[in-house]
Amino acid sequence: MSADTPCVLLVEDEPAQREILRYNLSAEGYDVTLAENGDDALILIEEVTPDLVLLDWMLPGVSGIEICRRLKTRKDTRMIPVIMLSARSEEVDRVRGLETGADDYVVKPFSVSELMARIRTQLRRTRPAAVGQRLEYQDIVLDSESHRVTRADREVKLGPTEFRLLSTLMEKPGRVWSREQLLDRVWGRDVYVDTRTVDVHVGRLRKALCRDGGADPLRTVRGTGYALG
């Protein structure tokens, strides 16, 4: 999978259901990580920092509702979308799931195509470039479908790494990304690259964006990392 492919953590203890969902998520182009119980899910969240969690309510060990509660009370994970899967169809259960922090609640049995649509909706909010959305910041426009960037209506020539770097920064203007976070998102979690490489590519991106004039939109935060704006 490419580094900018959204990662979905699927937490489901029932093997047949897990395999059906894994197959369909992979077919949609997602990078899928699997967990069979709550304890494994909590470990994997620390290791891979998924872009979305597909979470069964009833799990061995830590329950899905407790995993959701923990994710939503932590600053570093509370923005990860959580879609709760449950056989509990009563209104009180839906309300409990949503009040715990779940971004969506899907009752079993469900339509796989509808679930995939709900996943796209959540990722469109948190990873818009990764699902083909057009991003804009001031006079900079990034079109992930055509892989084209313009600034003040002039095309900006970027290499693939600089393109992924800019799309990451444009998804959350103002957010300060550490070098390690940018390495994970832009280069991939399983690729070893020195953190100084980030500085080199930020320098290239900065030069490309400012080639035809205009203020530098990238901000260097000493000792931390980089932000857009």
C-alpha positions in Angstrom: 0.0 0.0 0.0 1.2 3.6 -0.6 2.0 5.7 2.4 -1.1 7.9 1.9 -3.6 5.0 1.7 -6.0 5.3 4.6 -5.5 2.7 7.3 -8.6 1.0 8.8 -8.3 -1.0 12.0 -11.0 -3.7 12.0 -11.8 -5.1 15.4 -14.1 -8.1 15.1 -13.9 -11.4 17.0 -16.1 -13.4 14.6 -13.9 -15.0 11.9 -16.4 -15.1 9.1 -17.5 -11.6 9.6 -13.9 -10.4 10.0 -12.9 -12.0 6.7 -15.9 -10.6 4.8 -15.1 -7.1 6.0 -11.4 -7.5 5.4 -12.0 -8.5 1.8 -14.3 -5.6 1.1 -12.1 -3.0 2.8 -9.1 -4.3 0.8 -11.2 -4.2 -2.4 -12.0 -0.5 -1.6 -8.3 0.2 -1.5 -7.8 0.5 2.2 -4.8 -0.7 4.2 -6.5 -3.1 6.7 -5.1 -4.0 10.2 -7.0 -6.7 12.1 -7.6 -7.3 15.8 -9.6 -10.2 17.3 -10.1 -8.8 20.8 -10.1 -5.5 22.7 -6.7 -5.9 24.2 -5.0 -6.4 20.8 -6.9 -3.5 19.4 -5.6 -1.1 22.1 -2.0 -2.3 21.3 -2.5 -1.9 17.6 -3.9 1.6 18.0 -0.6 2.6 19.6 1.5 1.0 16.9 -0.3 2.0 13.7 -2.4 5.0 14.6 -5.3 4.1 12.2 -7.2 6.6 10.2 -10.5 4.9 11.1 -11.6 2.2 13.6 -14.3 -0.3 12.7 -15.3 -1.6 16.1 -17.5 -4.4 17.2 -19.3 -3.7 20.5 -19.1 -7.3 21.9 -15.4 -8.4 22.2 -13.4 -10.7 24.3 -11.5 -8.8 26.9 -12.0 -5.0 26.7 -15.4 -4.2 25.1 -15.8 -2.1 22.0 -17.7 0.5 24.0 -14.8 0.8 26.4 -12.2 1.1 23.6 -14.3 3.8 22.1 -14.5 5.7 25.4 -10.7 5.5 25.8 -10.0 6.7 22.3 -12.3 9.7 22.6 -10.9 10.8 26.0 -7.3 10.9 24.8 -6.0 14.0 23.0 -3.9 12.0 20.5 -6.7 9.7 19.4 -10.0 11.5 19.9 -10.1 12.7 16.3 -9.9 9.1 14.9 -13.3 8.3 13.5 -15.0 5.2 15.2 -17.8 3.3 13.5 -19.4 1.0 16.0 -20.8 -2.4 14.8 -23.4 -4.0 17.0 -26.3 -6.5 17.0 -27.9 -4.2 19.6 -30.6 -2.4 17.7 -32.5 -0.8 20.5 -32.5 3.0 20.6 -31.0 3.1 24.1 -28.0 1.1 22.8 -27.5 3.4 19.8 -27.7 6.4 22.1 -25.2 4.9 24.4 -22.8 4.1 21.6 -23.0 7.6 20.2 -22.8 9.3 23.6 -19.6 7.3 24.3 -18.1 9.0 21.3 -18.8 6.8 18.3 -19.0 8.8 15.1 -21.4 6.3 13.6 -23.4 3.3 14.7 -24.3 0.4 12.4 -26.6 -2.4 13.4 -25.9 -6.0 12.4 -26.8 -7.5 9.9 -25.9 -4.6 7.6 -25.4 -3.9 4.0 -21.7 -4.0 3.2 -22.1 -1.4 0.5 -23.8 1.0 2.9 -21.0 0.4 5.5 -18.4 1.3 2.9 -20.3 4.5 2.1 -20.3 5.4 5.8 -16.6 4.8 6.0 -16.0 7.1 3.0 -18.1 9.7 4.7 -16.0 9.6 7.8 -12.7 9.6 5.9 -13.9 12.5 3.7 -14.0 14.5 6.9 -10.6 13.5 8.4 -8.6 12.4 5.3 -10.1 14.3 2.4 -7.1 14.1 0.0 -6.9 10.3 0.5 -10.5 9.9 -0.8 -10.1 12.1 -3.8 -11.3 15.4 -2.4 -10.1 18.8 -3.7 -8.3 20.8 -1.0 -7.9 24.6 -0.8 -5.9 26.9 1.5 -5.7 30.6 0.6 -4.5 30.7 -3.0 -3.2 27.0 -3.0 -5.4 24.3 -4.6 -4.6 20.6 -4.5 -6.6 18.2 -6.6 -5.8 14.7 -5.6 -7.8 13.1 -8.5 -5.6 14.9 -11.2 -2.6 15.0 -8.9 -2.3 18.7 -9.7 -1.4 21.7 -7.5 -1.9 25.4 -8.4 -1.1 28.6 -6.5 -2.7 31.8 -7.7 -3.9 29.8 -10.7 -0.3 28.9 -11.7 0.7 25.2 -11.7 3.1 24.1 -9.1 5.4 21.3 -10.1 5.8 18.8 -7.2 7.4 15.4 -6.9 5.3 12.6 -5.4 6.8 13.0 -1.9 6.2 16.7 -1.9 2.7 16.2 -3.1 1.9 13.8 -0.3 3.5 16.2 2.2 1.5 19.1 1.0 -1.8 17.1 1.0 -1.1 16.0 4.6 -0.5 19.6 5.7 -3.5 20.9 3.8 -5.9 18.4 5.4 -5.4 20.1 8.7 -4.2 23.7 8.3 -2.7 25.1 11.5 -1.9 21.7 13.0 1.7 21.2 13.9 3.0 17.9 12.7 6.1 16.4 14.2 8.8 15.0 11.9 7.9 11.4 13.1 4.2 12.0 12.3 5.0 13.2 8.8 7.3 10.2 8.3 4.5 7.8 9.2 1.9 9.6 7.0 4.1 10.5 4.0 6.7 7.8 3.8 4.8 5.0 5.5 4.9 3.2 8.8 7.2 0.4 7.7 9.8 2.5 5.9 12.9 3.6 7.7 13.9 7.2 6.8 16.0 9.6 8.8 13.9 12.5 10.3 16.3 14.9 8.6 14.8 13.7 5.3 11.6 15.5 6.3 13.5 18.8 6.5 14.9 18.3 3.0 11.5 17.7 1.4 9.9 20.5 3.3 12.6 22.8 1.9 11.8 21.5 -1.6 8.1 22.0 -1.1 8.6 25.5 0.3 10.8 26.4 -2.7 8.2 25.1 -5.2 5.3 27.0 -3.6 7.2 30.3 -3.5 8.9 30.0 -6.9 6.5 32.6 -8.5 6.3 34.8 -5.5 3.9 35.0 -2.6 4.4 34.6 1.1 5.8 31.3 2.5 2.7 29.3 3.7 4.8 26.8 5.7 5.6 27.4 9.3 8.6 25.8 11.1 8.0 25.2 14.8 11.4 24.9 16.4 12.0 21.6 18.2 8.6 20.2 17.0 7.9 20.1 13.3 5.9 21.9 10.6 2.5 23.4 9.9 0.6 25.0 7.1 -0.3 28.5 8.2 
